[in-house]
Amino acid sequence: MKKRLMNTIVGVIVGAGVLVTMASAHSESTGNAEADYRIQKMKEIGMNMGAIGKVAKGEAPYSEALNENAKAIAELASNMGKWFPEGSGVEASRSKPDIWDPANKDKFAQDIVNLQEASLGLVVAVQSGDQAKIGAALKATGGTCGACHKQFRKPKQ
C-alpha cells in the first residue's frame, strides 16, 4: 500500500513537471496557429512517451500513473489526422510539403493509422505493468513515429 501510494505521488509530481516543461518549451511561435497547435501536440506525445520510456529502460519504477501517459498518446494519435490542414506546412514546423502532395495522401494517412494502432497496443502493455511488454510496445509505437518522420519531416536545423 505504501509503495503504491509513493508511486502515485511520484507519478503526479513527474506529470506536473512534464506540464511545466511543455508550457515553457512551446514559447516560440511559427506564426501559423495550426502549425503551432500541431507542434504542441507532438511535444505532448514525446513527453508522454518519455515517461513510459523511463520505465521501459528500468530508469524509473512502474506506476499506475503511466496508464494516463499511454492513454494520452492514444488519444492524441486518434486526432492526429486533423493536425495537418492545408497551409500549415510553414518552415518552422519542419513538416515537408510532401504531406500535402495528393500522391502521398494515402501513405501519410496510413502512417497515422499505424501510430493509432500501435498506441492502442501501448495502452494494453502499460496496463499489464510488465516492463518487457511495455518496452516492446513503446518500441513499436516509436517506430511508427520514426517511419513517418523519416519521409515527412525535415531534419532539425
N, C-alpha and C positions, 0 to 999 in steps of 0.2 A: 504494500500500500504506500509506504513512504517513498519507495523507488518510483512508483508510478506518478505520485504527486510531484516529485522532483523533476521527472522527465517532462511532465506537463508544464511546470513552471519554466524550465529551460526552453521548451518549445515556444512558449508565449514570449519570452524575452528575445529569442532569436527572431521570431516573427516580427516583433516590434522594431528590431534593428534593421530587418530587411525593408520594412516600410519606410523608415527614415532614410536609408540608403537609396531606395528607389526615388524618393521625392527629391533628394539632393542631386542624384545622378542625372536627372532629367531636367536640369535647369536651362539647358540650351534649346533654342527653337530652330527648326528648319525653315520657318516661315510658311509652312503648309500644315494646316490643322490635322488633316488626315494622316500625313506622314508622322507628325509628332505623336498622334494617338497610337499609331502602329508601333513606333519605336518604344513608347512607354509599355505597351502590351508585350512586346518581345522581351523587354528587360524583365518584366514580371515573370515570364516563362523561365528565363535564365536564373532569376533569383530563387524561384521555387525548385528548379532542377538542382541548383547548387546546394540547397538544404538537404535534399534527398541524396545527392552525391556524397555528402559527408558521411552519411550512414552507410552507403554502399561501399565506400572506401575504408570503413572502420574508424573514421576520424571522430565520429560522434555516436552516441548510443541511440538506438531506435526509440522513437517517441510516437505516441498516438497522434501528436500534432502533425506528423508528416502526412497523415491522411488528408489533411487540409491542403498541404502543398500539392499532393498528387491530384486532388480534385480540382484545384485551381488551374493546374496545367491542362487538364481535360476540358474544363470549362472555357479556358482561353482558346484552346485548339478548336473547339466547336464553333467559335465565332470568327476564326482567322480568315475565312473566305471573304468577309466583309471589310477587311482592313486594307484592301488594295484597290480602292476606286481609281478610275481613270484620272490622271492628272496629279496623282500623289507620289509619283516617282522622282521627286526632287533629288538633286545631287547629294545633299547631306543625309538622305535616308539610306544610301548605299544600295537601294533596290535597282536592279538592272532593268532597262527598258524592255528586255525580253519578257518580263512578266505580263506586259500589256499587248504583246505581239499575238495576234489571233492564232498563229501557227503553234504557239506554246501554251495556249489556254488549257488544253486537256492535261498536259504534263504538269503544269503548275497546280491545277485542281487536284490531280492525283497525289501530288506531294502533300497537299493539305490533308487529304483523306488518309494518307499513310500516317501522318502525325496524329490525327484524331484517333485512329485505331490503336496505335502504339501507346498513346496516352491513357486509353482505357485499360490496356494491359498493365500499365504502370500503377494505376489505381488499385487493381487487384493485387499486384505484387506487394505494394506498400501495406495494404490491409493485412497481408499474411505475416508481416513482421520478419520475414526470412531475408537475411542480408544477401544471400546469393540470388534469390529471386528478384529482389529489389535492384541489385546491380545489373542483372541481365535485362530487366525491363527498362531500366534507365539507359543502358547502352543502346537498346533498340529504339527508344524514343529519341535519344540524342542523334542516332544515326539518321533518322528521318529529317531532323533539323539540318544536319550536315549535308545531306544529299540535295536538299532544296537550296541551301546557301551556296553550295558549290556552283550550281547553274544560275541562280537568280539573284545573288548578292555580290556586290563589288567588294574587293578586299579593303580593309581598313587602311586609311592613309597614314 
